[in-house]
């Protein structure tokens, strides 16, 4: 996880909020990021089914994000 996210999550209390993780990556995926977010924000609801797409599959992102948000109940 980038240091800027560590700093943000350490400085702000997101208790009662929902964190919906999504990333683009070269290959590494989440690599424990969701667990780290849960540790840094124990009072927040961190969605464990985050969306990850690699840079080589960006053309799939619009449909993939829409399907993922629908699955989570954020889109009809």
N, C-alpha and C positions, 0 to 999 in steps of 0.2 A: 504494500500500500504506500502511495507517495507520502512523504513527510508532511506535506500541507494538510492532508486528511488527518494524520495523527494529531497535528496541532489543533485543527478545527474540533475534532472529537474530544480532545482533552480540555479545551477552553469552554465549550458550550454544553449545557445540560439539555439533552433532548428527551428527557423523561416524558412519557406519555405520547411521544411522537412516533411515527412509523418511518423507518429508514428503508428505502427500496433501492438496493445496490444494483448497479449496472456498470459494465466495463467494456472497453475495447482493448485488445491486447495483441502483442506479437505472438504469444504462444502460452504464456504462463497461467492464464485464467485467474481465478480468484486467489489461489495459493494461500488459503487461510484467512483472507480478508474479512469474510463474514463473521468468523469467530472472534477476530480482533475487534470488530465493530461492536459485537455483543459484550465483550469484556470492557471496552471503553465507555459504553453506553448501556449499563445494565437496566436502566429504567425505560429504555426505548424498546419498541417492537422492531427488531431487525428482520426483514423478510429473508428467509433462508434460501428461497428459490430465486436468486439473483439472475440477471441476464448477462451473458458473456458472449461476445462475438470477436473473432480474430480479424485482423486487418485485411486478410485475404478473402473475407466473406462479407464485406461491407454492403454489397448489392442486396444481400438478404436481410439487412437490418430493418428497413421499414416494415416489412411483413412480419419479421420475427419479433420485433418490439410490440407491434400491435397484438399479435397472438399471445405474447407473454402478459401484457397488461390485461387482456381479456381473461386469461386464466386466473390472474390475481384478483379479478373482480373490479378493476379500475376502468374498464371499457365495456360497453354493452355489445 
